[in-house]
C-alpha cells in the first residue's frame, strides 16, 4: 500500500465530509385518518356501552405517595368522564364539517355491565340503536377504565391518570363492525414547564384529573378517525458557504422565495457537495410550498449528484428524505380520497 496516497485519500474524505451539516426544524402536516369514514356517512351517533371488567376492582381507590387509598365516598366519575370524552370527540367531528349531525347518547342510556371480556353486542343490538337514532354510523366507547395516582408529599408534586379504552365502529348501511381500536394513555401533571423550569401550578384532585384525562382521550381517538395536524421534523442541508448560510437564515424566516433564488444558483455547480445541498434544500422548499412532486424531482437529482465515494452520508440523507416525500404524497392522495369528494 502507498501510505502517502492513502493518507491524502483520508484527508480528502475528511475535507468533503466536513462540509456537510444538517439542521432540524419542525413543521405541522395534515395527515389522513387511519380509518376512512365512507363518504355516504352523514349522521353519526356516539355511544358508551358502559362495560366494565370484573377484574377492575380499583375504581373506588387511588394511589397517594405509593400507598393505596380508598375514596372516602363513592364518586360517580365515569358519567362525567365518559361524557367529556364523547363530547370532545363530537366537537372535533363537527368542526371538520363533513357530517350533517353528530349526536352523543346520554351516559345513562345503557346500564353498567360487568364482563370478563369486552365482546361485540348482538347484531340486533347495533341495528336497533342505529335505527332508533337515525344513524348511518355508531362510534362506540365499549369500555372506559382509569386509575389516578398522586405524589403530594414531595418537593415537586405530581399526579397522573392511566387510562385504558376500547372503541368500535358500526356501519349501519353495511350492518357490520368495521373497526375495533384499543387505546392506553397516561396523562401527567407537575410543576415544571416545557423547558423543565419550576412553574407553580395546582395539581388536580382525582375527580378533576380523570375528567380532564377523558377529554384528552376523546381528542386522541379523533386522530384515528379524522385527519389531524401532526408535528414532524424536516432537515436543512448545510454547507460551509456564506451564501448557503444566508439562504438558511432566509428560510428560517419563511422567506422561501429568496432562499430558493440562492440555492438555484448552485444546481449545476461542479462542486458536488454544493450541488447536492442546493438540490436537497430546493426539495425542502418545494414541500414547504405544497409541491411534493417537485420536491421528489429535486431529491432524485440530489441522489444522482451525491452518488460516489465522498458524499455517502449526504446521499443517505437525500434518500431518507425522498422516502418521506413519497410517503407524504400517498398521505395527500388518501386525504383527497377521504375528504375532498364530500
Secondary structure, 3 states (H helix, E strand, C coil): CCHHHHHHHHHHHHHHHHCCEEEEEEEEEEECCCCCCCCCCCEEEEEEEEEEECCCCCCCEEEECCEEEECCCCCCHHHHHHHHHHHHHHHHHHHHCCCCEEEECCHHHCCCEEECCCCCCCHHHHHHHHHHCCCCEEEEEEEEEEEEEEECCCCCCEEEEEEEEEEEEEECCCCEEEEEEEEEEEEEEECECCCCCECCCCCCCHHHHHHHHHHHHHHHHHHHHCCEEEEEEEEEEECCCHHHHHHHHHHHCCCHHHHHHHHHCCCCCCCHHHHHHHHHHHHHHHHHCCCHHHHHHHHHHHHHHCCCCCCHHHHHHHHHHHHHHHHHHHHHHHHHHHHHCC
